[in-house]
Amino acid sequence: MYLFQLPKYSSQMNLIEPEWHQLKTHELAGRIFEDEYDLALAVMAGVDARAKRGQYPTERFRFNSA
């Protein structure tokens, strides 16, 4: 058995990081947003566009904030 201690943040081991990179590079690059809401809408639209091009399903979750 081999034990490896990973750093607290290992972006290369987190599978979502390449997707975020592509989203920031291709869908959101060069845009300025008025507020967080506009940014959130752009991120959702970008994820939907990437999913459509890649032909994979997406699902949106809403979390209750207390």
C-alpha positions in Angstrom: 0.0 0.0 0.0 1.3 3.5 -0.9 0.0 6.6 0.8 0.2 9.9 -0.9 -0.4 13.2 0.9 -2.1 15.6 -1.5 -1.9 19.3 -1.1 -5.0 21.1 0.2 -5.7 22.3 -3.4 -4.9 20.0 -6.2 -6.5 21.5 -9.3 -5.0 18.9 -11.6 -6.8 16.2 -9.7 -10.2 18.0 -9.7 -12.1 17.0 -12.8 -14.2 20.2 -12.9 -11.1 22.4 -13.3 -10.7 21.8 -17.1 -14.4 22.6 -17.6 -14.1 25.9 -15.7 -11.0 26.8 -17.7 -12.9 26.2 -21.0 -15.9 28.1 -19.7 -13.8 31.1 -18.6 -11.7 31.0 -21.8 -14.4 30.6 -24.4 -17.8 31.6 -22.9 -17.0 34.4 -20.5 -13.7 35.9 -21.9 -13.8 39.7 -22.5 -17.1 40.3 -20.9 -18.0 42.7 -18.1 -20.9 42.1 -15.9 -23.0 44.6 -14.0 -23.4 42.4 -10.9 -23.2 38.8 -9.6 -26.6 38.0 -11.0 -25.6 38.8 -14.6 -22.4 36.7 -14.1 -24.5 33.8 -12.8 -26.8 34.0 -15.8 -23.8 34.0 -18.2 -22.2 31.0 -16.4 -25.5 29.1 -16.7 -25.8 30.0 -20.4 -22.2 29.0 -21.0 -22.6 25.6 -19.3 -25.8 25.0 -21.3 -24.0 26.0 -24.6 -21.0 23.7 -23.8 -23.4 20.9 -22.9 -25.3 21.3 -26.2 -22.1 21.3 -28.2 -20.8 18.3 -26.3 -24.1 16.5 -26.4 -24.3 15.8 -22.7 -27.1 16.6 -20.3 -27.0 19.2 -17.6 -29.1 19.6 -14.5 -29.5 22.7 -12.4 -30.0 22.5 -8.6 -31.3 25.2 -6.3 -30.2 25.2 -2.7 -32.1 26.7 0.0 -30.2 29.4 1.9 -31.1 30.1 5.4 
